[in-house]
């Protein structure tokens, strides 16, 4: 039983373990969702009238495209200005985007959220676990 919880691999491939676990879980969840949707459509008799729609008709375009733009900009500036400043700016802007209004209270909440989240992630992963952050 002791060998069940140990991994025998070289140090250069350690970083591949967690993404493989996540991909496996995502594939499993996707298969379960697909099967449950097919079973539901079969019971309702709607299996032949299958119209796939990725988005609902009235999705929020500003939030969707704003999130994509912010993610691309975040990835682009991450190397240049470092993890902590880039993450604080990204979290501030994404929180304001999803709150939907720019008032004094929402700005204060966004600043508090971005500072607290970034500092906790930086401290836990960068300092306690000694994981290199971008």
Secondary structure in CASP SS format (residue, H / E / C, confidence):
PFRMAT SS
TARGET T0000
AUTHOR 0000-0000-0000
METHOD secondary structure of the structure
MODEL  1
X C 1.00
X H 1.00
X H 1.00
X H 1.00
X H 1.00
X C 1.00
X C 1.00
X C 1.00
X C 1.00
X C 1.00
X H 1.00
X H 1.00
X H 1.00
X C 1.00
X H 1.00
X H 1.00
X H 1.00
X H 1.00
X H 1.00
X H 1.00
X H 1.00
X H 1.00
X H 1.00
X H 1.00
X H 1.00
X H 1.00
X H 1.00
X H 1.00
X H 1.00
X H 1.00
X H 1.00
X H 1.00
X H 1.00
X H 1.00
X H 1.00
X H 1.00
X H 1.00
X H 1.00
X H 1.00
X H 1.00
X H 1.00
X H 1.00
X H 1.00
X H 1.00
X C 1.00
X C 1.00
X C 1.00
X C 1.00
X C 1.00
X C 1.00
X C 1.00
X C 1.00
X C 1.00
X C 1.00
X C 1.00
X C 1.00
X C 1.00
X C 1.00
X C 1.00
X C 1.00
X H 1.00
X H 1.00
X H 1.00
X H 1.00
X H 1.00
X H 1.00
X H 1.00
X H 1.00
X H 1.00
X H 1.00
X H 1.00
X H 1.00
X H 1.00
X H 1.00
X H 1.00
X H 1.00
X H 1.00
X H 1.00
X H 1.00
X H 1.00
X H 1.00
X C 1.00
X H 1.00
X H 1.00
X H 1.00
X H 1.00
X H 1.00
X H 1.00
X H 1.00
X H 1.00
X H 1.00
X H 1.00
X H 1.00
X H 1.00
X H 1.00
X H 1.00
X H 1.00
X H 1.00
X H 1.00
X C 1.00
X C 1.00
X C 1.00
X C 1.00
X H 1.00
X H 1.00
X H 1.00
X H 1.00
X H 1.00
X H 1.00
X H 1.00
X H 1.00
X H 1.00
X H 1.00
X H 1.00
X H 1.00
X H 1.00
X H 1.00
X H 1.00
X H 1.00
X H 1.00
X H 1.00
X H 1.00
X H 1.00
X H 1.00
X H 1.00
X H 1.00
X H 1.00
X H 1.00
X C 1.00
X C 1.00
X C 1.00
X C 1.00
X C 1.00
X C 1.00
END
